Amino acid sequence: MKDCYKFNTRVMHDCKEKDAFNALVPPIYTSASYRFNSAEEGGSSFRGETNCFIYTRLGNPTTKILEKRIASLEEGEEAIAFASGMGAISSVFYTLLSNGDHVVADKTIYGCTFALLNHGLTRLGIEVTFIDFKEESTLKNALKNNTKVVFFETPANPTLKIIDIEKVVKTVKQYNTNIQIVCDNTFATPYHQQPLTLGVDIVVHSGTKYLNGHGDAICGFVIGRKEFIDQCKKVGLKDLTGAVLGPMEAYLVIRGLKTLALRMERHSQNALKIAQFLASHPKVEFVYYPGLPSFLDHDTAKKQMKNGFGGILSFVLKGGMDQGIKLINSVKLINVAVSLGECESLIEHPASMTHSTYTECERLASGIEDGLIRLSVGIEDASDLIADLSQALEKI
């Protein structure tokens, strides 16, 4: 079906599964275990010789429907759903890496991912090197014989830095085709960007954000080739993290996906309007948004993103951190909260919140200034959001 229909149609109609009653909405299967017809069938199921469901930690009918839809939208062979984005990312690293292996990661990433790499994996004897992926020679020089994984986000959290995916793939694969390239596509979503089609091996998501879209379900996803997904299910999910998505949450994300294209279109339209407003305001030092021609990575974003540039922007006020905190405390309509990708607009201070796992030196080296403010633009009327920011700016 995905070869016949456009994205907006596929989010509604891809990977439909018939149940016994032909329900239009997929049923929620809350069962933890499933009957076997015989002891022999049970044994063959545990040997992987059947497609039977065994135990919800190993697979669930509702979750399976969601996994098929996510894989289709990302143009991947298969996908795995997890109980959180960090569960997904952790499972990928635990599946691919062992003591003595090496990871190269971009230095601007989500704070908890940074902590996992910088503080968690290193305790297991895994070497991690943080660099700026925008410097092609730097990436090439960072690769070593024991490099197993290359990881980055694009757009990156929270500076919206854009990584040229095709250049990264070319550099890494020329060095060693066996190195697995992992891209976090949370900010862009498959509506705006499909990294697997550009040569990436594995895509990860915090599905809590745009894929669910309503702030009522924590989840994560891994998408890639069937061979790796099978391995990640057996190792990263089943044995090492157990970060299994529940069927109720799977149902909520299935429901949320139906409006993904509509929501992303509105998020992007609103974000561009607000970015333009902030860029022209005399109290704003700089705005980070890929859709602005003044943004350093605008041309790269145009090349690999489609249908817009997403709903996240960051900005720095003249006067720095104190002014930024005052603005956050002065908004009335916009919610002061972490997370992103919800229908409601959210504003936060990365240095003290989402990226507080960085030391000050690490944060500044990654371009995360003390005064940086991150805004997840919702689907409200853009004029109301601009009015709220305008009244807050008048108070600083």
Protein Blocks (a to p, Z undefined) as FASTA:
>chain_A
ZZmpcfklmmmmgopacdfkopabacddfbfbdcdfbfklmmmmmnopaccdfbfklocf
klmmmmmmmmmmnopabdcddfbfklmmmmmmmmmpcehiacdddfbdcfklmmmmmmmm
mmnopacddddfklmklmmmmpcfklcbdcddddddfklpacdfklmmmmmmmmomkbcc
dddfklnommlocfklnopabdcddfklmmnonopaccddddddfklmmmmmmmmmmmmn
opacdfklmmmmmmmmmmmmmmmmmmmmmmmmmmmmmmmpmkbmbdcdfklmklmklmmm
mmmgghiabjadcdddehijmlmmmmmmmpmklccdedehiabdcdddfklmmmmmpcfk
lmmmnopafklccddddfbdfklmmmmmmmmmmmZZ
